[in-house]
Amino acid sequence: MKTDIIPGMDLQPTITQAFRSRFGGPPASIVSAPGRVNIIGEHTDYNDGLVLPMAIDRAVWIALRPRRDRQVIVHSLDFEETAKFSLDNLHKGKGWPEYIKGVAWAMQVERLKDSPRGSARGVEGWEGVVTGDVPKGAGLSSSAALELAAARAFATVSDLEWEPVKIARLCLKAENEWVGLNCGIMDQMISAAAQAGHALFLDCRSLNFEQIPLPGGLSVAVLDTATRRGLVDSDYNERRDQCEAAARFFGVRALRDVDMQAFEARASQLDPLTRRRARHVIYENERVSQAVAAMRRGDVKTLGGLLDASHASLRDDFEVSSPALDSMVEIARQAVGCVGARMTGAGFGGCAVALVRAERVQEFSIHVAQEYTRQIGLTPNVYICQAAAGASLFLLDALERLC
């Protein structure tokens, strides 16, 4: 059996040529925004908690040039579809264009056009081509990558200052209120503010963050189970409701405000289901803090053990794993070079993440893929990821435009 270990791609040449073919000339600029893998801290973000995501070297790319008629025309190479809408007449629809429309709507609602550096007409239109190599529905935040790429496009053509925290908030507003997924801000923040070579230790309440260097000698393997979930229609929103019910029981704004001692003192008063949900969030916040401390001191063994504990909690207390994810995690843990592994993302399908000793990562990847196929009957993808930078702008100079 052939196993593909998939590298990240530089899609700039592809998207530049696609723009020329469709619009008869060169783009004025290219923007990109990365997907992410969450090393640890799952389902804590919408509980005002702590997370430790890493931007990956797989991204959404848009080649574009401005329009002054407040129209947006964007063609997706991945879906082979073209979307067209007016910034003055936004209506909800279905599919991938909603993430771009939602960002446009949020930016206008928040009156970013009043920025001192903004254009007189506010948010402007553009025409462009979009593509990407973030796997869709795999728990790697392809939707947030599209939102941040769209925001970078709108900011570029509208001469708006790029403020990562403010832009992340606007993209979250788009996903919550336009798309309809009641997620937290982690995905938007990491795609907006990531630094290459680092994970982002983020406080989801204050949005204070710190860049944490990845330990030397480790590779990050993202293990795609080849199973998918429709997140808006899944149990995700139900889990959020359960967490909010637990917070009300403790009389706090969010489960972030309950420490382990306070939880244990009153846990027996909760119904069993709510107790399990709360226990995961409260202990997961502590695991994030411990993981950051382990990374700072280069304690790879402790870091791996925290990933293992996180998966058990997600499987047993939060109940968002799946048979495919559980199998992938167990196979990864038994493979040579693995330090620790867990499901990543919202769950119900998608990907696991493993920390692997760099000198064994090829052997690890081949074994995991082959064994997963033998046990489950599906062909997984294995992504060996580098920690990438956040949403970026590439201006094409005059020479490039003539080429």
BELLIN-V18263 format. One record per run of one state. SS is the DSSP state (~ for helix, > for strand, _ for the rest). FROM is the first residue (numbers start at 0). TO is the last residue. If there is no record, write none. Layout:
SS FROM TO
SS FROM TO
//
This chain:
_ 0 3
> 4 5
_ 6 10
~ 11 22
_ 23 27
> 28 39
_ 40 43
~ 44 46
_ 47 48
> 49 66
_ 67 69
> 70 75
_ 76 79
> 80 85
_ 86 95
~ 96 108
_ 109 110
~ 111 113
_ 114 123
> 124 131
_ 132 140
~ 141 156
_ 157 162
~ 163 178
_ 179 184
~ 185 192
_ 193 196
> 197 202
_ 203 207
> 208 212
_ 213 216
> 217 223
_ 224 229
~ 230 232
_ 233 234
~ 235 249
_ 250 253
~ 254 256
_ 257 258
~ 259 268
_ 269 270
~ 271 296
_ 297 298
~ 299 315
_ 316 321
~ 322 333
_ 334 336
> 337 343
_ 344 349
> 350 356
~ 357 375
_ 376 379
> 380 384
_ 385 385
> 386 386
_ 387 390
> 391 394
_ 395 396
~ 397 401
_ 402 402
//
